[in-house]
Amino acid sequence: MILFWFLAGLGVIFSIALYVLYGFSHMKALKMMGYQNAWAAWIPFYKSYALADCIPETKGEVKMASLSIPGDLFKFWWILSFLVGFIPGIGTLASIAINIFCGGFCYTSIYSILERKPKNEVETIGYLSGWLNIIASFKFLAYEK
């Protein structure tokens, strides 16, 4: 029983540390992008909205693969990711795929702007960041500005 509570306590501490890391790093990136509500990085779903709202592609049509999505609609991709998670059988995988493609699209655009590189040079790390957000956190913390 003691081992259970010890491991549960470690899990809580680890989760809080990740939350703080994500909050600080994403707030820094949003500030560097000139986003007025950089504090949105501390609110989980609002962070996803802010990442989409701060990139120039969402001012018009977002073109992903063969899709063309209105920018104002794309900003709410995280709702779709949340909802498809409830589909029995494929929900979790579909939610992960949406996070990778939509979150990765946002990270790619942000990296491209902040690093002053063409998107094709940062695309791989951008989409990896959509899958593993901790990559984005360490990249954002490493930026000088």
MDTraj code that builds the backbone (N, CA, C; nanometers):
import mdtraj as md
import numpy as np

residues = "MET ILE LEU PHE TRP PHE LEU ALA GLY LEU GLY VAL ILE PHE SER ILE ALA LEU TYR VAL LEU TYR GLY PHE SER HIS MET LYS ALA LEU LYS MET MET GLY TYR GLN ASN ALA TRP ALA ALA TRP ILE PRO PHE TYR LYS SER TYR ALA LEU ALA ASP CYS ILE PRO GLU THR LYS GLY GLU VAL LYS MET ALA SER LEU SER ILE PRO GLY ASP LEU PHE LYS PHE TRP TRP ILE LEU SER PHE LEU VAL GLY PHE ILE PRO GLY ILE GLY THR LEU ALA SER ILE ALA ILE ASN ILE PHE CYS GLY GLY PHE CYS TYR THR SER ILE TYR SER ILE LEU GLU ARG LYS PRO LYS ASN GLU VAL GLU THR ILE GLY TYR LEU SER GLY TRP LEU ASN ILE ILE ALA SER PHE LYS PHE LEU ALA TYR GLU LYS".split()
xyz = np.array([
    [0.0823, -0.1195, 0.0000],
    [0.0000, 0.0000, 0.0000],
    [0.0866, 0.1258, 0.0000],
    [0.1968, 0.1212, 0.0735],
    [0.2867, 0.2356, 0.0792],
    [0.3482, 0.2595, -0.0586],
    [0.3851, 0.1509, -0.1262],
    [0.4429, 0.1621, -0.2602],
    [0.3445, 0.2291, -0.3558],
    [0.2169, 0.1932, -0.3460],
    [0.1139, 0.2540, -0.4304],
    [0.1096, 0.4056, -0.4097],
    [0.1051, 0.4497, -0.2846],
    [0.0968, 0.5928, -0.2563],
    [0.2244, 0.6663, -0.2960],
    [0.3375, 0.5987, -0.2819],
    [0.4643, 0.6576, -0.3241],
    [0.4650, 0.6789, -0.4756],
    [0.4246, 0.5766, -0.5488],
    [0.4204, 0.5871, -0.6949],
    [0.3152, 0.6885, -0.7404],
    [0.2017, 0.6924, -0.6723],
    [0.0979, 0.7907, -0.7053],
    [0.1505, 0.9323, -0.6806],
    [0.2222, 0.9509, -0.5711],
    [0.2806, 1.0818, -0.5409],
    [0.3836, 1.1224, -0.6447],
    [0.4667, 1.0285, -0.6873],
    [0.5634, 1.0571, -0.7930],
    [0.4925, 1.0945, -0.9224],
    [0.3843, 1.0253, -0.9523],
    [0.3066, 1.0564, -1.0727],
    [0.2493, 1.1970, -1.0682],
    [0.1984, 1.2368, -0.9526],
    [0.1433, 1.3716, -0.9368],
    [0.2539, 1.4759, -0.9520],
    [0.3671, 1.4532, -0.8894],
    [0.4795, 1.5473, -0.8994],
    [0.5268, 1.5589, -1.0438],
    [0.5388, 1.4464, -1.1125],
    [0.5809, 1.4453, -1.2528],
    [0.4805, 1.5209, -1.3401],
    [0.3516, 1.4988, -1.3163],
    [0.2469, 1.5669, -1.3940],
    [0.2510, 1.7179, -1.3725],
    [0.2705, 1.7608, -1.2499],
    [0.2791, 1.9039, -1.2205],
    [0.4021, 1.9641, -1.2877],
    [0.5142, 1.8930, -1.2823],
    [0.6372, 1.9416, -1.3461],
    [0.6178, 1.9567, -1.4972],
    [0.5527, 1.8607, -1.5607],
    [0.5254, 1.8704, -1.7047],
    [0.4326, 1.9866, -1.7355],
    [0.3304, 2.0059, -1.6542],
    [0.2368, 2.1161, -1.6740],
    [0.3097, 2.2504, -1.6685],
    [0.3973, 2.2660, -1.5701],
    [0.4728, 2.3910, -1.5550],
    [0.5686, 2.4090, -1.6733],
    [0.6368, 2.3022, -1.7133],
    [0.7272, 2.3086, -1.8279],
    [0.6511, 2.3507, -1.9538],
    [0.5383, 2.2865, -1.9809],
    [0.4580, 2.3206, -2.0983],
    [0.4073, 2.4643, -2.0899],
    [0.3611, 2.5046, -1.9725],
    [0.3082, 2.6398, -1.9565],
    [0.4126, 2.7462, -1.9833],
    [0.5282, 2.7343, -1.9187],
    [0.6348, 2.8333, -1.9383],
    [0.6842, 2.8366, -2.0826],
    [0.7110, 2.7198, -2.1371],
    [0.7689, 2.7151, -2.2720],
    [0.6716, 2.7654, -2.3778],
    [0.5477, 2.7246, -2.3690],
    [0.4501, 2.7677, -2.4692],
    [0.4139, 2.9157, -2.4519],
    [0.4143, 2.9639, -2.3287],
    [0.3902, 3.1064, -2.3072],
    [0.5036, 3.1879, -2.3698],
    [0.6262, 3.1405, -2.3548],
    [0.7405, 3.2089, -2.4159],
    [0.7244, 3.2143, -2.5678],
    [0.6860, 3.1025, -2.6281],
    [0.6692, 3.0979, -2.7742],
    [0.5559, 3.1898, -2.8192],
    [0.4458, 3.1888, -2.7471],
    [0.3338, 3.2752, -2.7843],
    [0.3734, 3.4226, -2.7739],
    [0.4500, 3.4574, -2.6723],
    [0.4986, 3.5952, -2.6607],
    [0.5888, 3.6296, -2.7777],
    [0.6779, 3.5381, -2.8152],
    [0.7694, 3.5618, -2.9269],
    [0.6930, 3.5760, -3.0586],
    [0.5776, 3.5113, -3.0676],
    [0.4937, 3.5216, -3.1875],
    [0.4097, 3.6497, -3.1854],
    [0.4159, 3.7241, -3.0751],
    [0.3399, 3.8481, -3.0643],
    [0.1946, 3.8266, -3.0259],
    [0.1644, 3.7111, -2.9691],
    [0.0266, 3.6796, -2.9306],
    [-0.0086, 3.7523, -2.8016],
    [-0.1172, 3.8275, -2.8036],
    [-0.1554, 3.9106, -2.6885],
    [-0.1887, 3.8302, -2.5641],
    [-0.2523, 3.7162, -2.5802],
    [-0.2961, 3.6362, -2.4660],
    [-0.2021, 3.5185, -2.4420],
    [-0.0741, 3.5487, -2.4236],
    [0.0250, 3.4421, -2.4052],
    [-0.0046, 3.3572, -2.2818],
    [-0.0754, 3.4110, -2.1862],
    [-0.1156, 3.3355, -2.0676],
    [-0.2031, 3.2156, -2.1029],
    [-0.2560, 3.2135, -2.2243],
    [-0.3398, 3.1012, -2.2683],
    [-0.2631, 2.9695, -2.2643],
    [-0.1310, 2.9764, -2.2633],
    [-0.0480, 2.8554, -2.2591],
    [-0.0732, 2.7736, -2.1328],
    [-0.1290, 2.8354, -2.0305],
    [-0.1526, 2.7668, -1.9038],
    [-0.2872, 2.6949, -1.8997],
    [-0.3712, 2.7169, -1.9993],
    [-0.5037, 2.6541, -2.0020],
    [-0.5018, 2.5508, -2.1145],
    [-0.5085, 2.4207, -2.0797],
    [-0.4828, 2.3150, -2.1782],
    [-0.5490, 2.3321, -2.3151],
    [-0.6786, 2.3443, -2.3244],
    [-0.7406, 2.3518, -2.4566],
    [-0.7235, 2.4896, -2.5200],
    [-0.7155, 2.5910, -2.4360],
    [-0.6941, 2.7262, -2.4881],
    [-0.5542, 2.7366, -2.5499],
    [-0.4597, 2.6605, -2.4952],
    [-0.3242, 2.6578, -2.5507],
    [-0.3289, 2.6113, -2.6967],
    [-0.4062, 2.5088, -2.7238],
    [-0.4172, 2.4566, -2.8606],
    [-0.4803, 2.5608, -2.9530],
    [-0.5813, 2.6293, -2.9029],
    [-0.6435, 2.7360, -2.9812],
    [-0.5430, 2.8471, -3.0091],
    [-0.4684, 2.8880, -2.9047],
    [-0.3719, 2.9975, -2.9186],
    [-0.2607, 2.9624, -3.0175],
    [-0.2151, 2.8368, -3.0154],
    [-0.1111, 2.7948, -3.1103],
    [-0.1611, 2.8088, -3.2539],
    [-0.2871, 2.7780, -3.2760],
    [-0.3437, 2.7929, -3.4107],
    [-0.3730, 2.9392, -3.4419],
    [-0.4164, 3.0134, -3.3424],
    [-0.4534, 3.1531, -3.3644],
    [-0.3318, 3.2426, -3.3928],
    [-0.2152, 3.2054, -3.3433],
    [-0.0976, 3.2915, -3.3585],
    [-0.0254, 3.2731, -3.4917],
    [-0.0636, 3.1731, -3.5700],
    [0.0074, 3.1513, -3.6969],
    [-0.0667, 3.2218, -3.8103],
    [0.0065, 3.2713, -3.9082],
    [-0.0567, 3.3501, -4.0157],
    [-0.1516, 3.2691, -4.1046],
    [-0.1309, 3.1398, -4.1137],
    [-0.2164, 3.0579, -4.2015],
    [-0.3634, 3.0608, -4.1615],
    [-0.3922, 3.0807, -4.0332],
    [-0.5314, 3.0787, -3.9887],
    [-0.6039, 3.2108, -4.0136],
    [-0.5366, 3.3057, -4.0766],
    [-0.6032, 3.4319, -4.1127],
    [-0.6844, 3.4139, -4.2410],
    [-0.6591, 3.3048, -4.3113],
    [-0.7316, 3.2750, -4.4355],
    [-0.7666, 3.1274, -4.4390],
    [-0.7345, 3.0634, -4.5488],
    [-0.7593, 2.9204, -4.5649],
    [-0.6351, 2.8414, -4.5227],
    [-0.6552, 2.7404, -4.4420],
    [-0.5465, 2.6520, -4.4022],
    [-0.5438, 2.5364, -4.5008],
    [-0.4302, 2.5183, -4.5669],
    [-0.4161, 2.4114, -4.6649],
    [-0.3265, 2.3031, -4.6072],
    [-0.3890, 2.1891, -4.5789],
    [-0.3179, 2.0723, -4.5262],
    [-0.3442, 1.9556, -4.6198],
    [-0.2372, 1.8997, -4.6728],
    [-0.2494, 1.7900, -4.7696],
    [-0.3437, 1.8357, -4.8806],
    [-0.4528, 1.7654, -4.9023],
    [-0.5465, 1.8058, -5.0072],
    [-0.6693, 1.8763, -4.9495],
    [-0.6641, 1.9094, -4.8207],
    [-0.7758, 1.9775, -4.7553],
    [-0.7548, 2.1281, -4.7528],
    [-0.8630, 2.1998, -4.7604],
    [-0.8616, 2.3439, -4.7432],
    [-0.9670, 2.3766, -4.6373],
    [-0.9207, 2.4248, -4.5227],
    [-1.0082, 2.4477, -4.4081],
    [-1.0074, 2.5968, -4.3746],
    [-1.1247, 2.6570, -4.3543],
    [-1.1258, 2.7972, -4.3123],
    [-1.0456, 2.8141, -4.1824],
    [-0.9624, 2.9165, -4.1774],
    [-0.8755, 2.9385, -4.0625],
    [-0.9497, 2.9472, -3.9308],
    [-1.0653, 3.0147, -3.9309],
    [-1.1414, 3.0269, -3.8063],
    [-1.1932, 2.8920, -3.7576],
    [-1.2191, 2.8011, -3.8484],
    [-1.2626, 2.6663, -3.8113],
    [-1.1433, 2.5827, -3.7650],
    [-1.0304, 2.5975, -3.8327],
    [-0.9108, 2.5203, -3.7969],
    [-0.8674, 2.5467, -3.6533],
    [-0.8880, 2.6664, -3.6038],
    [-0.8463, 2.7015, -3.4674],
    [-0.9118, 2.6129, -3.3623],
    [-1.0193, 2.5457, -3.4000],
    [-1.0912, 2.4595, -3.3061],
    [-1.0661, 2.3111, -3.3317],
    [-0.9518, 2.2787, -3.3944],
    [-0.9191, 2.1396, -3.4241],
    [-0.9165, 2.0532, -3.2983],
    [-0.8804, 2.1109, -3.1869],
    [-0.8694, 2.0367, -3.0613],
    [-1.0038, 1.9817, -3.0141],
    [-1.1136, 2.0463, -3.0530],
    [-1.2463, 1.9945, -3.0171],
    [-1.2705, 1.8638, -3.0916],
    [-1.2374, 1.8612, -3.2195],
    [-1.2516, 1.7390, -3.2986],
    [-1.1661, 1.6272, -3.2396],
    [-1.0435, 1.6604, -3.2020],
    [-0.9540, 1.5615, -3.1423],
    [-1.0151, 1.5032, -3.0147],
    [-1.0733, 1.5892, -2.9331],
    [-1.1361, 1.5445, -2.8083],
    [-1.2568, 1.4551, -2.8364],
    [-1.3408, 1.4980, -2.9285],
    [-1.4644, 1.4240, -2.9556],
    [-1.4412, 1.2875, -3.0195],
    [-1.3487, 1.2792, -3.1142],
    [-1.3264, 1.1491, -3.1790],
    [-1.2660, 1.0487, -3.0821],
    [-1.2089, 1.0960, -2.9726],
    [-1.1549, 1.0059, -2.8715],
    [-1.2596, 0.9149, -2.8107],
    [-1.3858, 0.9507, -2.8234],
    [-1.4941, 0.8698, -2.7678],
    [-1.5448, 0.7624, -2.8632],
    [-1.4959, 0.7588, -2.9852],
    [-1.5395, 0.6570, -3.0810],
    [-1.4791, 0.5226, -3.0395],
    [-1.5632, 0.4245, -3.0150],
    [-1.5108, 0.2937, -2.9725],
    [-1.4175, 0.2340, -3.0785],
    [-1.3107, 0.1760, -3.0314],
    [-1.2191, 0.1062, -3.1211],
    [-1.1109, 0.1935, -3.1813],
    [-1.1491, 0.2952, -3.2553],
    [-1.0500, 0.3768, -3.3267],
    [-1.0348, 0.5175, -3.2700],
    [-1.1117, 0.5503, -3.1684],
    [-1.1130, 0.6868, -3.1160],
    [-0.9780, 0.7378, -3.0702],
    [-0.9072, 0.6573, -2.9947],
    [-0.7772, 0.7009, -2.9428],
    [-0.6793, 0.7258, -3.0564],
    [-0.6725, 0.6336, -3.1511],
    [-0.5806, 0.6502, -3.2642],
    [-0.6193, 0.7702, -3.3502],
    [-0.7489, 0.7897, -3.3709],
    [-0.7945, 0.9046, -3.4499],
    [-0.7597, 1.0354, -3.3796],
    [-0.7749, 1.0387, -3.2481],
    [-0.7418, 1.1582, -3.1711],
    [-0.5920, 1.1883, -3.1795],
    [-0.5099, 1.0859, -3.1679],
    [-0.3644, 1.1031, -3.1799],
    [-0.3290, 1.1550, -3.3185],
    [-0.3919, 1.0991, -3.4215],
    [-0.3640, 1.1421, -3.5589],
    [-0.4005, 1.2895, -3.5789],
    [-0.5128, 1.3319, -3.5263],
    [-0.5539, 1.4726, -3.5381],
    [-0.4540, 1.5626, -3.4657],
    [-0.4105, 1.5209, -3.3467],
    [-0.3108, 1.5997, -3.2729],
    [-0.1800, 1.6107, -3.3494],
    [-0.1383, 1.5012, -3.4105],
    [-0.0132, 1.5032, -3.4863],
    [-0.0255, 1.5962, -3.6067],
    [-0.1326, 1.5820, -3.6839],
    [-0.1450, 1.6607, -3.8066],
    [-0.1767, 1.8076, -3.7803],
    [-0.2723, 1.8346, -3.6933],
    [-0.3109, 1.9743, -3.6698],
    [-0.2124, 2.0449, -3.5763],
    [-0.1766, 1.9788, -3.4661],
    [-0.0774, 2.0374, -3.3767],
    [0.0567, 2.0515, -3.4466],
    [0.0931, 1.9497, -3.5227],
    [0.2181, 1.9542, -3.5982],
    [0.2205, 2.0662, -3.6997],
    [0.1071, 2.0919, -3.7623],
    [0.0961, 2.2028, -3.8573],
    [0.1247, 2.3347, -3.7866],
    [0.0682, 2.3526, -3.6672],
    [0.0906, 2.4756, -3.5898],
    [0.2366, 2.4887, -3.5490],
    [0.2934, 2.3802, -3.4947],
    [0.4335, 2.3853, -3.4524],
    [0.5258, 2.4122, -3.5713],
    [0.4981, 2.3507, -3.6853],
    [0.5800, 2.3734, -3.8039],
    [0.5803, 2.5210, -3.8415],
    [0.4642, 2.5821, -3.8421],
    [0.4541, 2.7237, -3.8765],
    [0.5285, 2.8109, -3.7750],
    [0.5136, 2.7807, -3.6483],
    [0.5805, 2.8583, -3.5435],
    [0.7323, 2.8435, -3.5555],
    [0.7807, 2.7200, -3.5711],
    [0.9254, 2.6994, -3.5865],
    [0.9783, 2.7745, -3.7080],
    [0.9044, 2.7668, -3.8166],
    [0.9459, 2.8330, -3.9400],
    [0.9628, 2.9840, -3.9176],
    [0.8679, 3.0440, -3.8488],
    [0.8720, 3.1884, -3.8233],
    [0.9835, 3.2238, -3.7245],
    [0.9890, 3.1530, -3.6127],
    [1.0856, 3.1882, -3.5086],
    [1.2297, 3.1568, -3.5482],
    [1.2480, 3.0540, -3.6308],
    [1.3833, 3.0165, -3.6729],
    [1.4194, 3.0764, -3.8087],
    [1.3237, 3.1460, -3.8702],
    [1.3437, 3.2061, -4.0020],
    [1.3937, 3.1040, -4.1034],
    [1.3237, 2.9919, -4.1075],
    [1.3578, 2.8838, -4.1998],
    [1.2344, 2.8489, -4.2816],
    [1.2546, 2.7934, -4.4015],
    [1.1390, 2.7467, -4.4782],
    [1.0701, 2.6320, -4.4042],
    [0.9417, 2.6204, -4.4246],
    [0.8638, 2.5176, -4.3540],
    [0.9156, 2.3764, -4.3795],
    [0.9610, 2.3501, -4.5021],
    [1.0052, 2.2139, -4.5312],
    [1.1293, 2.1751, -4.4497],
    [1.2030, 2.2716, -4.3977],
    [1.3203, 2.2415, -4.3146],
    [1.2830, 2.2073, -4.1704],
    [1.1672, 2.2511, -4.1259],
    [1.1269, 2.2272, -3.9869],
    [1.0024, 2.1386, -3.9770],
    [0.9578, 2.0899, -4.0896],
    [0.8340, 2.0119, -4.0932],
    [0.8416, 1.8831, -4.0115],
    [0.9508, 1.8091, -4.0239],
    [0.9618, 1.6817, -3.9521],
    [0.9559, 1.7038, -3.8015],
    [1.0345, 1.7971, -3.7508],
    [1.0348, 1.8239, -3.6067],
    [0.9016, 1.8860, -3.5636],
    [0.8374, 1.9601, -3.6530],
    [0.7066, 2.0174, -3.6223],
    [0.6016, 1.9102, -3.5995],
    [0.5983, 1.8115, -3.6883],
    [0.4985, 1.7058, -3.6727],
    [0.5344, 1.6105, -3.5589],
    [0.6632, 1.5911, -3.5340],
    [0.7026, 1.5135, -3.4155],
    [0.6579, 1.5851, -3.2881],
    [0.6641, 1.7172, -3.2901],
    [0.6194, 1.7962, -3.1749],
    [0.4686, 1.7848, -3.1553],
    [0.3942, 1.7674, -3.2652],
    [0.2504, 1.7451, -3.2535],
    [0.2192, 1.6150, -3.1832],
    [0.3105, 1.5196, -3.1959],
    [0.2936, 1.3896, -3.1313],
    [0.3474, 1.3932, -2.9884],
    [0.4669, 1.4508, -2.9712],
    [0.5311, 1.4599, -2.8396],
    [0.5558, 1.6071, -2.8085],
    [0.4638, 1.6681, -2.7388],
    [0.4719, 1.8116, -2.7093],
    [0.5958, 1.8514, -2.6319],
    [0.6580, 1.7577, -2.5649],
    [0.7772, 1.7915, -2.4867],
    [0.8904, 1.8381, -2.5779],
    [0.8906, 1.7926, -2.7030],
    [0.9903, 1.8393, -2.7998],
    [0.9735, 1.9901, -2.8197],
    [0.8496, 2.0321, -2.8389],
    [0.8213, 2.1757, -2.8574],
    [0.8634, 2.2541, -2.7335],
    [0.8371, 2.1992, -2.6161],
    [0.8729, 2.2700, -2.4933],
    [1.0221, 2.2971, -2.4867],
    [1.1031, 2.1968, -2.5162],
    [1.2482, 2.2165, -2.5101],
    [1.2965, 2.3091, -2.6212],
    [1.2371, 2.3000, -2.7383],
    [1.2743, 2.3919, -2.8473],
    [1.2402, 2.5369, -2.8085],
    [1.1194, 2.5575, -2.7576],
    [1.0772, 2.6925, -2.7194],
    [1.1664, 2.7498, -2.6096],
    [1.2028, 2.6691, -2.5126],
    [1.2878, 2.7179, -2.4038],
    [1.4289, 2.7523, -2.4534],
    [1.4713, 2.6867, -2.5596],
    [1.6056, 2.7108, -2.6123],
    [1.6137, 2.8385, -2.6980],
    [1.4988, 2.8888, -2.7442],
    [1.5008, 3.0097, -2.8258],
    [1.5494, 3.1294, -2.7459],
    [1.6286, 3.2126, -2.8114],
    [1.6780, 3.3350, -2.7480],
    [1.5955, 3.4519, -2.7990],
    [1.5390, 3.5259, -2.7102],
    [1.4661, 3.6466, -2.7489],
    [1.3995, 3.7075, -2.6298],
])
top = md.Topology()
chain = top.add_chain()
for i, resn in enumerate(residues, 1):
    res = top.add_residue(resn, chain, resSeq=i)
    for name in ("N", "CA", "C"):
        top.add_atom(name, md.element.get_by_symbol(name[0]), res)
traj = md.Trajectory(xyz[None], top)
